[in-house]
Amino acid sequence: MYKNDSLYNGQEQEPECYYRTMELPAGTLHVYANNALYHDLGAKVFEMANNNLQIPNRVYMSYTPDVHVGVGTCIGTTAVWNASDGYVSPSIVGSDIGCGMRVHLTNLHRDTMQDVKLRRKLVKAIEKLIPIDSHARGHFSDIRLEHVLVKGLHGLPKKYVPDAYTPKKATSLTHVEHSKFAFDEDVLDAMPAAAWHRSHRQLGTLGSGNHFAEIQAVEIDESNREVAEAWGLFDGQVIVMIHSGSRAWGGAVSQLCSKEMAQWMRSIGSGTADPKLVFAPLAEPVAERYVNLMYSALNYAVVNRHLMAYGIREAFREVFGTKVEMSTLYDLMHNYAWEESHGGRRMFVHRKGATRALPPQHPDNPKPYAATGHPALIPGSMGSASYLMVGREAGAANYYSICHGAGRVRSRSATKQLVTVEEFAASLRVGTEDEVVVNQRTLESIIDESPQAYKDVEQIIESVVGAGLAGVVARCKPLATVKGG
């Protein structure tokens, strides 16, 4: 029923295209992807799109080039409603609410990290400060969880935001998409005691799956060197990229509210062919409660990444000395829903596995990035490059959404069956001076995260640039990676 066949029969070369519209039974889907990525999309992603398009009053829906099947909604989705009569869907936010990226800049050059043994020493130091076992307790038991949930970064004790009190160096509170989301605090009473306990233990922890902390080296793109230098980048610079989310708190919010919303939908006879796709009008109490709790999870996610960066900073200083600097480049999310202004209208925008990339002079840019546009942080797969990008004006057509990474091309179980440890090791250049050092004792334990499980990030970036949504500021080559167990 749902096909993405080429208009060409294979005997004639298809001209490269980075944007298409598909007319599905329930409405129009906008797809941003080059020819190769587009033609590799399976029928399931279009079936899921058709279900999502059945949610009433929808204004717009699109897929980014890294799109792949998720629960209820594909990862790589942007879905938009008018704020006045819109809907919210936990399925189009995802269970890891606030999952996103954070990048910190150091004053080190990659030449200081040429020694593989030194990189291993740094990884071990990071492991001591960021627990990688999924059941391990974080090192921040002196932080009050309710302060984090309500105040975001502003709820942290002073010692964990040291640069906030040195204005000339302060980036922790200013170089972030949002440092605090306001919401009705009374909704927190609905959360079970177990969620409070687990979430407090998990502050400053990585989690498993595709989450990581990675040490990278910068290669500036000449076309945007001026922007790169304005951001504080230099060629060969060592940076830290962190990918994580709201851990147990976001998971508990999603589970609780999805169950409530599904019950509400059954009570009024609403739904689609997919029972895992849940949604409700913003004006409904069940939706209001979800939105408020979602904002608490967004606060948790930003703080969680901040605390990991704090720990990594301490690890760098342990290995390289106290003169190491580590300022915040940016922190942003790619799983959320909130209000934005587009064309003078208030819109309610969902992004699930999609990154907001604003162009220069856009009013929603944080003040430090008003002139350049903010950094859009795009990770690759293990062993491949990651990217720092900046939005373009043409991105308005897609509500300023771009990709969020490489995007899975096969399931974890399929990857374990198809990829050998030797192939994984080769992709990480194990045994060479250029090896990407990994903290895991055996590669077999994380083979489902091998590059072979993901799409080619270079094609993803080509699609975004080709569509005019964003430009590349820097390519970031991995030096060492910390993965959760």
N, C-alpha and C positions, 0 to 999 in steps of 0.2 A: 504493500500500500504506500509506504513512504520510501521514495527512491531519490537518489542524487545523481542520476545518470547524466553523463555529458551529452551535449547536443551534437557532439562530434562522434564519429564512428571509429575512431582510432586510426583511420587512414590519413586524417588531416590533423595537423598540429593545433591543439587548442590554445588560444591566446591566454596568457597568464591573467588571472582575475583574483582579486583579494576581497571582494564583497559581492554577495548575492542576496536576493530575497526569495523565500520559498512560500508559496501559497498552500498552506495546509488546510484541512477541512475546518479547523476552528479559528484560523486567522493567519496573519503574516508573520513569518519568522525571518529575521535578518541574520545572516551568517557571514562572519569575517574569517576568511581562511584562504590560503593559496590553493591552486588546483589540486596539488597532491594531497594536502590535508583534507580538503573538502571531499574528494572522491573516496577517501578512506573512512569517512564517517559511516557507521552502520545504521540500519533502519531503526534500532532502538532509540537513538538520540532524537530522531524525528517523532517517534511515537510519544516519547516523554514530552517533547515540545508541544505536541498537539493537546496533551492532557493539561499542561500548564496554560496554554492559550484559552482554555475553557473557563478559567477563573474570570468572573464578570468584571466589566469596566476597565479591562486592561488597555493601556495606551501604547505599549511598546514591549517587544521582547527580542533578545538577540543572543547569539552564541559567539564566544571568542574562539580563536584558532586552536586552543588547547582543550576544547570541550570534550567531555567523556561522561559516560553514564554514572549517575549517582543514585541516591535514595529519594524517590519522589520527583526530583529535579536534577538535570544534568549539572555537573560542575563545569563552570564556564558560561553561566547564564546571567544576563541582566534583564530584569523585568520591572516595568514602570507603571505606576498608577497616578492619577491625580490625588493629591492629599485630601481633597474635599470629599471624595466618594471612593477612596481606594480600599485595597485589601492588603492584608499581611499574611505571609505564609512561612511558617517555620521550616517547611520543606525547601523553600527557595532561599533560606538563610543558611541552612545546614546545621548539623548537630554540634560542630565545633565553632560556636558563635565567637566572632571576633578573631578567628584565626587570621594571621597576617605575618608581615615581614618587618624586620628592624635591621638597620645597618648603622654601624659605628665606624668612624674613621680613626686610624692611629697615625702616629708620626713616624712609623717604621717603614723601611723600604724592604721589598721582597728579598734583596740580597742578604739581609740579616737572618733570613729563614731558609737559606739554601741547604743547610745541613738537615738531613732527614731525621737524625737523632734528636736535634733540637725541636723539630716539629712534634716528634713523639713526646718529648718532655712537656711541651706546651699542652698537648692534648690530655696528658695525664693530670696536669695541674687544673685544667678546666673540669675534668671528671670529678675532682675532689670537691669542687664548688657548685657544680650542676649535677645533681644525682641523675643517672641515666636509667636506673632500675625503675620500672613503672610503679613499684610499691614503696620506693624510698621516700623518706621525708625530706623536704627542702630545708634550707638553712635559715629560714626567716620566721621562726616561731614567735619572735617578739613583735611582729606586725599584726595589727588587729584586722581581721578579714572584713568586718563591716565598714571600716574606714576606707579600705581599698574599693569595695563594691560601690560605696556611695560617692566617694571623692576622687576616685581614679588615682592618678599620679600624685595629686595633692593630698592624698590620705597617707602617704608614706612618711615615716620618721625622717628627720633631717639628714641623718647619717647615710641614708640610702639615696639621697639626691644631693650629693655634695656640691655639684656645680650650680645648683639653683641659687646659691648664696654668694656666688662670684659672678656678677652680671656680665663681665666681659667674656667669660668662658661658658656661660650658661646655654645649654642646648637641650637638656633633658625635658624641660617643660614647654619649650617653644618650637622645637623641630619635630613635632608629632602631628599626625592628622587631627587627633583630639586628645587632650590630656584629661578631660572629665566629661562624662555624659550625665546630665541631670535627669532624674526620674522620680516617681512617687515611691518613696522608701517603704511605705506600708506593705508593698507587694512582697518584700523580703520575708515576711512572716509566713508565707505559703511554702517556703522551701524546707524540705525535711532536714532533720538534724544530721543525718548521715552526709548530706551534701555539704553542709557547713564544715564538718569534721574533715572530710576528704579534701575539700578545696583549700582549707587552711594548710594542710600538710603539703599540698602540691604547689604552693606559691614558689616561683623561681625554678620550676622544673620543666623539662623539655617535652616529655611524652614520647610516644612511639610513632610508628607509621612513617609518613614522609616529613616529619618534623626534624629539624637539625639546627646545629650551630656550626658555621663554617668560616674558616680563615681563608681569605682570598687576596689576590693581587690585581690591582687596577691597570687596565689598558684603555686610555682615553681615546674616544672616537674623534678624529680630527674635525669632523663636521660640527661638533659641539664642544670644542675645546674651551671656548669662552665660558660656556655654561658650567662645564666641569670645574674649571678653576674658581668660578664664583662659588661653587659648592664646597671648595676646599680640597678637591681631588688633585693628585699628581700621579704621573706615570710610575708604576711599580709600587704604589702605596699599598700597604697591608690594611685590609679592612675586615670587619666581622659582620657576617650576615646571619640573622636568627629567624627561624620559622617556627612559630608555635601559636597556641591559642588560649582558650579559657579553661582548658583541662576539665576537671570534674564538675566545676560550677556550670559551665556552658552546657555540658552534657546533661546535667540534671534539669536545667531550665528547659532545654529542648524536649526531653522526655516527658516532663510534667505537662508542659503547655501543649505539646503535640497530642497527648492523650486527651486533654480537656477539649481541644479544638475538634478532634475527631468525634468525640461524643456530641458536641454541639452540632456538628455537621449531620450526624445521623438523626438527631432530634428534629431537624428541619428538612431532611431528605435531600441534602446537598452532597455533591461529590463528582468524581470522574471515574474512569476505568481503573485508575490506580489508587487503591485505598491508602497508600503511603503518602499521597499528596494531600496535605491539609491546608486550609485557608479560611479566613473569616474577614468580614468588613472591619475596617479600623474602628468604627464606632461601636462595635460589639464589646461588652465587658471582657469576654474571653480573649479578644484581640488586644485590648488595652493592657490587660495583665501581661500578655506575652511581650509586648513592645517594651513595657517598663522593666521586666525581668531581663529581656535581651540587652538593654542598655547597661544593666549591672554587670552582665557577662562581658560586654565590650570594655568596661572599666577594668575588670579582672584581667582580660587578655593583654591590654596595653601594659599594665603593671607587671604581669608575668614576664613579658619580654624584657621590660626594663630591668627587673631583678636578675634575669639571666645575664644581661649585659654587664650589670654591676659585678656579678661573680666572675665573668670572663675578664673584666678589667683587672680584678685582683690577681687572676692567674697570669696575665701578661706581665704584671709588675713583679710577680714572684720569679718569673723566668728572665725577664729583660731589665728589671730594675724600676725604680720609682719615677724615672723621667718619662716613662711611657704615657702618652696621652691617648684618650679614647673618647672623642666627642660624638654626639648623636648626629648622624646625617638625617635620618627620618625614620618614622614608625607609621605604618599604615595597615589597614585590614582589607581582607578580600572575602569575608563572609559576614554579611550584615544587611540591615534594611533601615533606612532613615529618610528624613525629609531633605530635599535639595531644591534650589531655585533653578529653573530652566526656562529661558525665554520669558522671564517675568512671571512664571507660574510656579506654584508650590507643588512639587511632585514627591511621591513616595517611591523611592528607588531601592530595589533589592539587587544585591550582587552576591552571587555564590560562585566562588572561584573566579572572581573578576576584580581587577584593580582599578581604582579611580586614578586618572592621569590628567591633571588640569594644566592648561597652557599658561604661558606668561600673562600676567595682568588679570587673570581670572580672580574675582573678588573672594572666592573661597580658599585661595592659597593662604597658608600661614604667612605672616608678615615677612619672615626671613626669605621667603621664596616668591614674593609678590612679583618681582621683576623677571625671574627666570622660569617660573613654574616649579612645582615641587618635584622631588625625585620619586619616580615610580620604580619599585623594587621587584624585580622579576627573577626568581631563582631558576636554575637549570636542574638537571638530574645529577646524581652523584657522578663526579668525574667530568662533567661538562661545565661550560661557562655559565655564569649568571649575568644579568644585565641591569644597569641603571639607565632608566629612560626618562623622557620628559614629554608631557602631553602637547598635542597640536590643536589648533583651532578647529580643524576638521573633525576632531573627536566629539564635537557637540552633537553630531548626527547619531552617535552611539552613547549619548549621555556620559561622555568622557570615560567609558569603560574600555580597558584593554585586558590582555591575558593576565594570568596569575602565576604561570610557570610553564613547565613542559607538558603536563597533562598525561595521564596514564594511557597506554595503548593496549595493555593487557592486564588481567587480574593478577593478584598476588599468587594465587594457586597456580595459574598458568605459567607465570614467570618462574616459579620454583621448578616446574616440570621441564621448561624449555631452555633455561639458561644454566650453564655450568659455572662452577666456582672459578675455573680457569678463565672463562670469558669475562667474568666480572672483574677478576684480578687484572686482566689485560687492560680493561677500560680505565682502571685506576692507576695504571702504569706501575704496578707493584714490582719492587726490586730495582727500580731505576732511581736516579737522583731526582727525577721529576714526579715521584710517587705522591699520590694524594693520600696522606696518612689518615687512617680511619681508626676510631677508638675501639671498635668491636674486636673481640679476641679472634673471632672467626668470621670470614666474609659470608659463610653459609647461613649464618643467623640473620643476615639482612639482605639476602640475595633477592628478595621480593622488591627491594628498593634499588636494584641495579639499573643502569642507564637503559638496558634493553627492555625495561618495563614501561618506558616513557617514550613519548613522541620526541622528534628531533627539535630541540629548543631553537636551533638556528632557523628552522622553517617557521616556527611560531613567531619569532622576532621579525623575520622577513615579511610575514603576513601583516603584522601590526604596522610596520613601517610602510609597506606597500599600500595599505589602506589609508595612510595619512593620519592615523590615530595618534602616533607618538614617534619620537626619534630616539636613537641610541646615544647616550652620553658616555657610557663606559661599558667595556666588557670586563668581567671579573673572573679570573682563572682560579680554580680551587687549589689550595695548598694543603689543607687538613680539614677533616670533617668529624664532628661529634654527633653520633646518632643515639637515640634512646633505645632501650631494650624492651 
